[in-house]
Amino acid sequence: MFEHLLNGFAVALQPVNLLIALVGCLVGTLIGVLPGLGPTATLAMLIPLVFSMPPATAMILLTSVYYGSMYGGSTTSILVNIPGESASVITCKDGNQMARQGRAGPALAISAIGSFIAGTFAVLVLTMVGAPVAGYALNFGPPEFFALMIFGLCTVASLTGSDVVKSVVTTCFGLMIATVGIDLVSGAPRYTFGNPFLQDGIDFVVVAIGMFAFTEVVVTAMEVRAGTRAEIIKAQRIWLSWEEFKYSLASIFRGTVFGFIVGMLPGAGATLSTFIAYNLEKRICKNPERLGTGDIRGVANPESANNAASGASLVPLLTLGIPGGGATAVMLGALMMLDITPGPLLFEKHGAMVWALIASMYVGNALLLILNWPLVNVFARVMSVPAKYLMPIVLVISTIGVWSLSYSSVDLLLAAGAGLLGYYLRRNKYPIEPLILGLILGGRMEQAYRQALIISKGSNLIFFTKPISLTLLVGAVLFLLLPTLLAKAKQFQAARALSGEAA
C-alpha cells in the first residue's frame, strides 16, 4: 500500500498536476463562497474540459474543485449568515454569532483547521480501509436510508430551538415544499399549478438564499432604520489562540468521526452529516447550552463533519461504483466517459490513477489550508464594512445566484416569497434549519420510502423488521421525546428539592 501511495505522490506532485490541483482548489473555494453555484453544477460544467486530460489529471481537477467548495462554503455562512452551499447551513448558527462578536477571524481559522484535519482523516481511512468499510455500507437498503433520514430530521427537530413543536412544523413544511414537481412513480406533475417551471421542483438554493440572504437584508434594514442594529465589535485578532484550539479539538474529532460514518453511506451526503454531527455534539459536549450563541465548537464540529463526509463519499464511489451525492454522481459520469468503471476491480485495473487521486487529495487538503491561512485576515475585514454598504452587495450577489440557476423569473419570485416566509419565521422564533433540511432530504426520503414499499409489496412492516431501520426509528422517537422527558425530570427534581426543604 505504501509503495502504491508513494507512486501516487510521484504523479500528484508533477508540476502539471500540482498546478491543476491549485487551480481546482482556488475555483472550488470561489464556488463555495458564492451562493447559488454549488459543486455539482460546477463539476458538470467542467466535464467537457476533462476529456482532453489524462484520467489522473482529470480526476485531480474534479476532486480539487469538490474539496475547495466544501472549504469555501463556510465563509459567507460566518460573515453574512448566508450558506455558500447546503452543507454550510448549520455553520450559520454559531459562525455568524461569532462574527457579530468580533470573532470572525477565529471562526474562519477553526473552519480551515477543522476542515484540514477532517479531510486528511477521510483520505487516510480511504487509503487504508476503504473497501471493507464501503462493503458494510451495502447493508443499507431503501428501508435503512428512509429510517436514517427520519433520524436526521428528528435529531434536528429536537435540538433546534426550545420549542420542539415549532421545529416539527417547519420540518414538515420543508418536506411539503419537496413534493412540488414531477411524481417519481407516475410521472404526473404535483402542486405545479400548471406552471412548467415548477415541474423540476423548487431548488434548495432558491429557498436557502431567500430565507437566509433576503431575510437577513430585510432584518438588517429594519434594525438600521429603527436604530436597534447591534454594533459589530471590531476584531482584536484575526487568528486562533492555543486555548481556543484545545477547546475545539474534541469537537473537531467528534465531527470528523460522525461526518465520515454518515457521509460514507451512499445518498446521505455532507448536509445530513453536518446536521447529525452538530446535534449529537449538542448532546455529548460539556456546556451544550453555549452552542448556538457563538461557541467556536459550533463551527469546528459541522465544518469537520462537512469535509469528512466529502472525503467519505468517495469511498463507495471508488470501491463500489455508487455515488454518495450529486457531486460524486458527476464524478462517476466523468470516470465512465473516460472509459473507467468504478467498482471492486478499479484498484486492480486502474491502480495508478486511483493512487494518484488519493495522493492528490492529501496535497489538496494541504493546499487549501495554505491558501485559506493568509485569506483569513482579508475575509475577517468584511465585518468592518457598514451594513448599509454590505447588505446591498449581498442582495445583488444573492439575486445573481438565484438567476443563474435557470434564468427564470419564477425562481426570483420564489426566492422573494421564501424571504418573506423566513422573516415571519424569524419574528415568531420558528427555526429555519429544519425546513431547509426537510427540503433537501424530501425527495430522497420519498424515493427510499416508495422503493421500500415496492420491495415489501405495500407493507410498512418492512421498516420494523429490518434491525438497522428499527434501531434508527426508535432513536428518532427518543430524540423527539428527549426534551420533554428532560423537562419533566427537572420539574420532578425541583419539586422533590422543595418538599425536602419544607420537611
Secondary structure as UniProt FT lines:
FT   HELIX           2..12
FT   HELIX           15..33
FT   TURN            35..37
FT   HELIX           38..50
FT   TURN            51..52
FT   HELIX           55..80
FT   HELIX           86..88
FT   TURN            89..90
FT   HELIX           91..100
FT   TURN            101..102
FT   HELIX           104..137
FT   TURN            138..139
FT   HELIX           142..159
FT   HELIX           164..178
FT   STRAND          181..182
FT   TURN            184..186
FT   STRAND          189..190
FT   TURN            193..194
FT   HELIX           196..198
FT   TURN            199..200
FT   HELIX           204..208
FT   HELIX           209..214
FT   HELIX           215..226
FT   HELIX           242..263
FT   TURN            266..268
FT   HELIX           269..284
FT   HELIX           288..290
FT   TURN            291..292
FT   HELIX           297..312
FT   HELIX           314..320
FT   HELIX           326..337
FT   TURN            338..339
FT   TURN            344..345
FT   HELIX           346..349
FT   HELIX           351..380
FT   HELIX           381..384
FT   HELIX           387..406
FT   HELIX           409..427
FT   TURN            428..429
FT   HELIX           433..455
FT   TURN            456..458
FT   TURN            460..461
FT   HELIX           462..465
FT   HELIX           467..502
//
